[in-house]
Every structure is written in C-alpha cells, then in structure tokens.
C-alpha cells in the first residue's frame, strides 16, 4: 500500500469516527428536546397530575440551555475522571 493511499484511508477512518461521535451528540440533544418540550415528558406528567394548567416553558431559556449543555458535556466529564 502506498503512502498516499494509507493517508487517504486514515483520513477516511478518522472522518467515520468523527461522524459517529457527533451523531450521538445530536441524538442526545434531540432526547433533551423530547423531555423538555411543550409536549414533552415533564409537561405531560405535570398536566396529567393536574399540577399545571398550561405547559411550562422549559426550552429556549436559561434552564433549557443549562440542561442541554450539561447533558452534552457529561460524557467528557466522565471520561476525564475515569
């Protein structure tokens, strides 16, 4: 195998690993949106239990950004500890 072919293969493998890494991040953020959204799990439980009359605004504010950033960075925090 030539050096240029090997470099191309290494670049292709690196791109494949990078895509997998970021796709899991995107999926985590969609999961956060499903939980915190107006029709999300938290608001459905609160309305089912008659604890609120209207959905709480849990996304697109400081709370939602904080939860999203924390859950997005959590794997990096765990990997550095272990």
C-alpha positions in Angstrom: 0.0 0.0 0.0 1.4 3.4 -1.0 1.8 6.2 1.5 -0.8 8.4 -0.2 -3.3 5.5 -0.2 -2.6 4.9 3.5 -3.1 8.6 4.3 -6.4 8.6 2.5 -7.5 5.5 4.4 -6.5 7.0 7.7 -8.4 10.2 6.9 -11.5 8.3 5.9 -11.4 6.3 9.1 -11.0 9.4 11.2 -13.9 11.0 9.5 -16.1 7.9 10.1 -15.2 8.0 13.9 -15.9 11.8 14.0 -19.3 11.4 12.4 -20.3 8.7 14.9 -19.1 10.9 17.8 -21.2 13.9 16.7 -24.2 11.9 15.7 -24.5 10.6 19.3 -24.3 14.2 20.5 -27.1 15.3 18.1 -29.3 12.4 19.3 -28.7 13.4 22.9 -29.9 16.9 22.2 -33.0 15.6 20.4 -33.7 13.5 23.5 -33.4 16.6 25.7 -35.9 18.4 23.4 -38.3 15.5 23.7 -38.1 15.7 27.5 -38.3 19.5 27.9 -40.6 20.4 25.0 -44.1 21.8 25.4 -45.5 18.3 24.7 -42.5 16.6 26.4 -42.5 14.1 29.1 -42.2 16.5 32.0 -45.1 18.7 30.8 -47.3 15.7 30.1 -46.7 14.3 33.6 -47.5 17.7 35.2 -50.7 18.1 33.2 -51.7 14.5 33.8 -51.4 15.0 37.5 -53.3 18.3 37.3 -50.3 20.3 38.7 -50.3 22.9 35.9 -52.9 24.4 33.6 -50.6 25.2 30.8 -47.2 23.8 29.7 -44.1 25.1 31.4 -41.5 26.8 29.2 -38.6 24.6 29.8 -36.8 25.1 26.5 -35.3 28.2 24.8 -34.4 29.8 28.1 -31.5 29.7 30.6 -32.8 26.5 32.2 -33.1 24.6 28.9 -29.7 25.8 27.8 -28.1 24.8 31.1 -29.6 21.3 31.0 -28.6 20.8 27.3 -25.0 21.9 27.8 -24.7 19.8 31.0 -26.0 16.7 29.4 -23.9 17.3 26.2 -20.7 17.7 28.2 -21.4 14.9 30.7 -19.6 12.1 28.7 -16.4 14.3 28.5 -16.6 14.9 32.3 -17.0 11.1 33.0 -14.1 10.1 30.6 -11.7 12.5 32.2 -12.4 11.1 35.7 -12.0 7.5 34.6 
